[in-house]
Amino acid sequence: MTPTSGEGAEKMDAEDGVNCSDYEHDIENEDLWDGNEESGGYWSGIYDRNKAHTKPLLMKGTNTTSQIAIIGANLCPIESLDYEIFDNEILKNDWSSRKKVQIIHYVMLKWGFALLIGLGTGLVGFFNSFAVENIAGFKLFMTTSLMSKHRYLEAFLAYAGANMCLAAAAAALCAFIAPAAAGSGIPEVKAYLNGVDAQHILAPSTLFVKIFGSILGVSAGFVVGKEGPMVHTAAGVAAAFRAPVGGVLFALEEAATWWRSALLWRTFFTTAVVAIVLRVAIQFCATGGKCGLFGEGGLIMYDVSSANITYSASGIFAVLLMGAIAGILGSIYNYLVDKVVRTYSIINGKGAFSKISLVVTIALLTSCCYYFLPWIAYCIPCPSNSTVICPSVDESGEYKNFQCPPGYYNDLASLFLNTNDDAIRNLFSPRIIKEFHITSLFIYFATIYCLGIITYGIAIPSGLFIPVILAGAAYGRLFGRLFETITKLDRGLFALLGAASFLGGTMRMTVSICVILLELTNDLLLLPLVMLVLLVSKTVADSFNKGVYDQILKIKGLPYLEAHAEPYMRNLVTRDVVSGPLITFSGIEKVRNILHALHTTGHNGFPVIDEPPFSDAPELCGLVLRSHLLVLLKEKIFSRDRGFANPVIFQRISTLDFGKAGSGKEIKLEDLDIQEEEIDMYVDLHPITNASPYTVVETMSLAKAAILFRQHGLRHMCVVPKSQGRPPVVGILTRHDFMPEHVLGLYPDIKPHKWQ
């Protein structure tokens, strides 16, 4: 083992096996650790790091380290993923020895998993909607029944009490079982696909809590979406919105960092399976299946195909203006969500009781708004030409009677005392022309806009799509009523365009949102106007801040690598950001030296250097991973002589041993049982060394290196010297070295560009 002084230390991403509440061995920066375990240096380093980074992360949102981040509602250690295929002797021999039958079996296994994911996601999507419609429907039916008997106080107590109980149950699941399930999950999954891993993001417990916590949260009346458990696949978007093509495009445009044609084909197959499963389930309920209150309206599908689309100069002007205002409102929405999430992070950090208390408080506030605001609305006579029953007699009708006399309805109650899906359906409906008063639409829009902001960040699974669509639909309907004298566009169409403009103004996606909305509404004639309003709202909003998911990534401290490098990185080279000392291994190394390096550092990758007599001059042999070293040490493939190992010995190791282990199954340093007589034996590292690591010359632009690092999905990038006669490796670049916070910390005089 050779510590090279001066240049190039790797910043490790947190080691496997660390949970969110108890740091055990998580050192990335050597300057946080004084190297003296006996004097308490390790633990003091951990304490200092928590003290140094927790407050800035939560209060100011400036995460100066790449080792911790907010996952769900907790502060957790994170690490990078190894997407790179290691080119070592064991893996090459395994692949070359595979028979044709094994290759066919491997291909079938991939497609089989795609099929199972589609089936599972479709069934979960159906179960989610089925449960929400029945739980929320029963709650609303109970409230309506009490109001029909003029027992208004009892109706409120029953409504608010049910909401608070459901909310407390959802919060308890997140607080005690899976804190990582809180929030939408899209930022975490987006970071995971970018190469950032954290414990429990994809754990079974997280999926369980996302499913049932989402059902409870949506049934509690929160302004959240029920797509919470669906975000982990592209198929999830297809299940949540019945939009298979939109799901594929969402993964391509927003979630995935790397993409290839084979993945596109399997993703499309998976979403097609989801669509078939949902169609069969809906058909079953529509043809007499015992689905309770769940019907065809249980899954989001809004029919605006009957809208008469007539273009005019005044109509186009109204659409452009609506898109521009939505862009401003969307940027304000993102700004306020940023502030709220930071505040809630502090509250959630105080423990489970604080999390549950916050959730119950927001549930009570939401219940008060939903129940009491309709009292300020006027009772409106039922339309004589209505094709539906007025006032409504079920729990999800378009004309809620509320406190009104027979023959009248309350338009605000028709929006508030409904599920989110039914409220959107009412706003999108082309059958309703002037049934919603302008004042009622404004009150509803302002309430949903504010509740959506203060609800996001509490400790429940919560999607952002539905709150934004709901606020946008109300905004569009209101805008259509205000401009009804100069345009003939349908009010339901305005509601759809308002939803599209809000989605563009908050999430900053265009193609996928356009296709999702078209699949929801089943009308291609809407395409030109939807495209136009999306482009306008996104362009305006981009002038103020980033999209909501990008901002949440920043708030949570997830070290996400952008598709472009920061402009100031063009003026730096790779050697400007590496630091020392660099820990390297010889091609044939002592067990003692390997154990010492693993104990005293947290590095996940080590350069392997061959020196005479095994080479004419010092040369870079490759890179070896910590996890691979642990496999080798556990199997005790040692020799007493310093020489190349017999290849037969390595047959004791399977290629599966080098795969990423499941949660809690990885090999840990304390699991090794190395005897005293084995400590001075030798290990041949060549068979497990990646002989072709990605390398860059020390004079390469940091911006160029950052693009290469992201495009190839790397975890380590070796920096080699430009001139001969120096050590064969200068340092190692990891994700941490490309983070703007790290670079600007090294060079505080650099003034970053605010906008790219």
Secondary structure, 3 states (H helix, E strand, C coil): CEEECCCCECCCCCCCCCCCCCCCCCCCCHHHCCCCCCCCHHHHHHHHHHHHHHHHHHHHCCCCCCCEEEECCEEEEEEECCCCCCCCHHHHHHHHCCCHHHHHHHHHHHHHHHHHHHHHHHHHHHHHHHHHHHHHHHHHHHHHHHHHCCCHHHHHHHHHHHHHHHHHHHHHHHHHCCHHHCECCHHHHHHHHHCEEECCCCCHHHHHHHHHHHHHHHHCCCCCECCHHHCCCHHHHHHHHCCHHHHHHHHHHHHCCCCCHHHHHHHHHHHHHHHHHHHHHHHHHHCCCCCCCCCHHHCCCCCCCCCCCCCCHHHHHHHHHHHHHHHHHHHHHHHHHHHHHHHHHHHHCCCHHHHHHHHHHHHHHHHHHHHHHHHHCCEEECCCCCCCCCCCCCCCCCCCCCCCCCCEEEHHHHHHCCCHHHHHHHHHCCCCCCCCCHHHHHHHHHHHHHHHHHHCCCCCECECHHHHHHHHHHHHHHHHHHCCCCCCCCHHHHHHHHHHHHHHHHHCCCHHHHHHHHHHHCCHHHHHHHHHHHHHHHHHHHCCCCCHHHHHHHHHCCCCCCCCCCHHHHHCEHHHCCECCEEEEECEEEHHHHHHHHHHCCCCEEEEEECCCCCCCCEEEEEEEHHHHHHHHHHCCCECCCCCCCHHHHHHCCHHHHCCCCCCCCCCHHHCCCCHHHCCCEEECHHHCECCCCEEECCCEHHHHHHHHHHCCCCCEEEECCCCCCCCCCEEECHHHHCHHHHHHHCCCCCCCCCC
